[in-house]
């Protein structure tokens, strides 16, 4: 299961989730608009406030969205 940090109105977040849905990848969405207290988590992971942040099962972290892969 992948964890993805998103925010309301983010087209890159929506595209990332659409891609995962199309590929059958399960994910747990953490919407930072609804849970702003979790923003420090992405700052710790990436050093910045850019969504989406995708954390794979193996611990690899991707910040931003450039398309599927």
C-alpha positions in Angstrom: 0.0 0.0 0.0 1.3 3.4 -1.0 0.7 6.5 1.1 0.0 9.8 -0.7 -0.2 13.2 0.8 -2.6 15.5 -1.1 -4.4 18.8 -0.7 -7.8 20.0 -2.1 -7.7 21.4 -5.6 -4.3 20.0 -6.5 -4.4 18.7 -10.1 -1.1 16.8 -9.7 -2.5 15.0 -6.7 -5.6 14.0 -8.7 -3.5 12.9 -11.6 -1.3 10.8 -9.3 -4.3 9.1 -7.7 -6.0 8.5 -11.1 -2.8 6.9 -12.3 -2.6 4.6 -9.3 -6.3 3.7 -9.7 -5.7 2.8 -13.4 -2.7 0.6 -12.5 -4.5 -1.0 -9.5 -2.1 0.3 -7.0 -3.7 0.6 -3.5 -3.0 3.8 -1.6 -3.9 5.6 1.6 -4.6 9.3 1.0 -3.7 11.8 3.6 -5.5 15.1 2.7 -3.5 17.9 4.2 -6.4 20.3 3.7 -8.5 18.2 6.1 -5.5 17.3 8.3 -3.1 20.4 8.4 -1.5 19.0 11.6 0.2 16.4 9.4 2.1 18.9 7.2 5.2 18.5 9.3 5.3 14.9 8.1 5.9 16.0 4.5 8.4 18.6 5.6 10.3 15.9 7.4 10.2 13.6 4.3 11.0 16.2 1.7 12.3 19.4 3.3 9.5 21.4 1.7 5.7 21.8 1.3 5.0 20.4 -2.1 2.3 17.9 -2.9 1.7 15.2 -3.8 4.2 13.3 -1.7 4.1 9.6 -2.4 5.7 7.1 0.0 6.0 3.6 -1.4 6.1 0.4 0.6 9.9 0.2 0.3 10.2 3.7 1.9 11.1 5.5 -1.4 9.6 9.0 -1.4 8.6 11.0 -4.5 7.7 14.7 -4.2 5.6 16.2 -7.0 4.1 14.5 -10.0 5.6 14.2 -13.4 3.4 11.4 -14.8 3.1 7.6 -14.4 6.0 5.3 -14.1 
